[in-house]
Amino acid sequence: MAFLDRFKRQSVTPTQHWVEDRSVSLVADFDTFCLCGVALGDVVEGLGFLGPAVQAYDFPRKGLVLDVADSRLEGFCVALSDAATDLFPMNVQAISAFRGVIRAGGRDWHPRELAREADFRELWGEPYWRDVDDQEILLFFELRDREIQVELTLAGMPKALIIGKPLLADPDQRTAYGVTKPWPP
C-alpha cells in the first residue's frame, strides 16, 4: 500500500467542503476502474457526495481510502473487513468494511462474499506476483494499465482491495518485492 504512505503526513482535509449524500450508492467497479462512476484519472470532486474525510481522503466508516494527485483520482482502496485497521494512518475507532458493492467479473459482490484467496484468482486469474511477509499476503493482478492488489491476512482472510497505477511497473518496487518475473507481464 505504498500510495497510502503519503497520506500519513497530511493533516489538512481537502474534502472539508464536501457534503455527504447517503442516497448515492457506493460502487467500486473493478471491471471499469471506477468508483461510483468516477474513473481513475477523473477529477475527484465527482466524489463530493462522500462528505468530509477524516484525514486527507480517508473514509474509515465507509471502508474507503482514495489516492488523489493533482485533484484527480489515481486509485482507491476498499476495506473488505472491519479489521483492516492498517489502511488508515491515524488511530480511528470506527473502521468498517466497505459499505457498498464491489463490481468484478461482470457481477456485483458484497465485500464479505469475497472471502478466500481463491475467489480473487477466479475473478482475475493467476496473480502476476504473490508476496508473503511476516504481516500479510499481497496478490498483484496486472490488468491493462492498472494494478489490483489484494491484501490478505497470513491466515488467508481478505483485508482490502486496492486499484491504481501499477506499483510493480517500477523496477525498484519489483526489486523490493523480490519479483523474478519479467515486466511487463
N, C-alpha and C positions, 0 to 999 in steps of 0.2 A: 504494500500500500504506500508506495513512495510518494504519490501525489498528495496524500493526506498530511505528510510531514510538514509541508509549507504552512498549513493552517495552524499548527501548534504555536506559531509565533505571532499570529494576528489577534488583536483584541477588539478592533472595531468591527461592528457587524454591518456589512454593506447592504443588508436586507432590512434595515430598521424601518424603512418606509413601506415595505410590502404589507399588504392587508390579506389576512387569511380568508380563504373561501372554501369551507369544508364541503361544499356541494360539488366541487371538481373531483372527479375520480382519479386516484393515483394509479398510473400505468407505467411500469418500467418495461419498455419494449426492447428486448434484446435481439429481435429479428430485424428491426429497422433502426436501431441505435437511437432511440428517442425516449425522453422522459415526459410523459403527459403531453405528447405532441411536439415538444421542443427537441429538435435534433441536435446531436453533437455538432458544434460549430455555430449554432444559432445564438442570438442574444439571450442571455439568462433572464432578462426581465420578463420573458414569457412565462416564467415560473413564479411570478409575484404572488399568485394565489396561495403559495405555501405559507405566507406570512413571515414575520421576522424569524431569523435563525437565532439559535442560542449563541453561537460564535461563528464568525466567518460565514460559511454556508453549511453549517451542521444543524440537522433537524432530528435530534435523538428520539423525540416522542413519535416521529413519523418513520424512524428507522432509515434515515436518508442522509447522505453526505454528497454535496456537489463539488466537483472540481471545476473551477472557473478561472479563466485567464483572459485579460483584456475584455471583460464583460461578456465573454462567450462561454457557453457550456462545453467543457473539454471532456468531461466524464462524470460518472456518478457511481455511487456505491449504495447498495441496499442491504440492510441487515436482515439475515434470514432467521435470526433467533434473538431473544431478549438478552442473551449472554454475550452479544457482540460488543462488549464494552470497549475493546481496544480500537474501535472505529472512531471514537470521539476523544479528542485530545485533552479535554478537561474532565474533571470529576462531575459526572452527570448522574443524577439519581434516577431519572425516569427514561430508561432506554427501552425501546420497543422494537419488535420485529417490524419490518416494512408493512405499512397498513394499506396495501394496495394489491394490484395484480401484477404478476411477472409474466410477460408475454415472451414465449420462447418456443421454437419448434412448431410454430403455427397454431399454438393454443395458449390459453390463459391458465396460470398456476397460482395457487395460494402459496405464499412463501414456505409454509410448513409441509407442503406436498413434495418439495424438493428436499428429500431427507437423507439421501445417500450419494456417495461419490459416483456410483453407477448411473444415477439419474442424470447427471451432467454429461457423462460420456454418451448416454443415449441421445441427448439433445444435440451435442456438438462433436461427437466422435472422440477419438483419442486426443488427449491434450498434446500440444507441441512440447510442453515441458511439465514435469511434476516435481515440485520441490518439497522436501521434508526437512524441518529443523526441529529444535527442541521445544517449540511452541505451537507449531501448526503445519498443515499441509496446504500447499498452493498449487492449483492447476491453472495452466496458462493455455487458453484457446485462442489461436490467431485466426480471425475471420475478416477477410478482405483487408481493409486498412485499420481495423480495430482489434483490440485485445480484450477478451473477457477473462478475468481472474476469478477463480472460485477459492474462497478461504474455508478450510475445514479444521476442526479441532483434531488433535492427534488420534482421538477415538473415531474420527471419520464423520462427525456431526457438522453439517454446513453452518457457517457463521455469516458469510457475506458473499455477494456477487458484485464485482467491480467491472466497469466498462470504460474504456478510454483509448488513448493512443497507445500503440504497442510499447510497453516498457522494455520488452526484450529485443526491440529493434536497436537499442543502444548496446554497443559491444561491451562497454564497462558493466552494464547490468547483466549481460549474459555471463561474463566472467564471474561476477559476484554470486550469481546463482549456480555456477558450475555447469552451464549449458554446454553440451558437447555436440549438439545438432547444428547443421549449417543454417545460416539465415540468408534470405528469407525462407520460411518453411514451404 
